[in-house]
Each structure stands twice: as C-alpha cells, then as structure tokens.
Amino acid sequence: MLKSILKNPLESTLCILISLLSLVTFSQVVARYVFEAPLSWSEELARFLLLWLSMLSGAYAFKIKSHFALQFVVNIAPKKIQKIISIFVAFVVIIFLSGFVFYSCKYVIGVKGHLAPALQIPMEIPYSASIVGGVLMLYYVFKAFIKDLNYFKKK
C-alpha cells in the first residue's frame, strides 16, 4: 500500500483532500445541528480544501487526458493531422498555463502578510494551490507535447 501511495502522490493527495473535506463538512453539520454549537473554522477550512482539491484535480485531469475535447472533429482527420492539431492545442495550453502560473505567483506574493480570519494561517498557503496546480498542469501538458513531437521524429 505504501508503495502505491509513493508511486501515485497526486492521486493519494486527492484522496486525502476529499476525505478531509468530507470530514470537516460532516463535523460542521453535526456540531451545528446536533450540538447547536457551530465550528468557527470549518467553513474556511472546507473552502481552502476545495481550492486545493480543484486545482490538483485539474492537474490530474491533464495527467489522464480527460479534459473536454472535440475528439469527434479530430478523429476524422488522418493520424498525422491529428498529431499536428494535438501539438498546436498543447502549445496554446502551455502559453495559457504559463501566464496563469505567472499571475498566480504575483497574486500569492501580493497576499503576503495576510492571515485567514478563522484559521489564522498565512493566505499564501491556500492561494498557492493555483501555483502548484498550474505547474503540475504545465508538466503534464508539456509531457504530452514532447510525446507528440517525438511522433514526427520516429517517422
């Protein structure tokens, strides 16, 4: 089991995040409706966990190539044209994600010194999810980009 966790750190992290999100949300419901004493920190933590979960899930979707695509349009083209389209799309996505990561870094630097109201943690921690997720997305798109480019080197 430990080997599986170490072999798939992104998937393991996503499982931990969704489990924590479920636990925090359930705890808030029980505290509010059973004990009539809502937790002051749970909503904020759930929001931060959801932020990390969404950014890392986006990276996971790039990893397994499950993002929406108009494959029915591409599939009618010859294999060589499909690869050219794939390379072009990957290039555009790399440019977009590079800008996304750049502006995410600027934003995280901009919130330096701010603390979350309930949890009293630096706001750089939750907002850095966009940097980590963006870099991972870039990694997986770039990996696919190189693989598609190597298709033409083999020919």
Helices and strands as residue ranges (DSSP letters): H 2-7, H 9-33, H 42-63, H 71-74, H 79-110, H 124-127, H 129-154
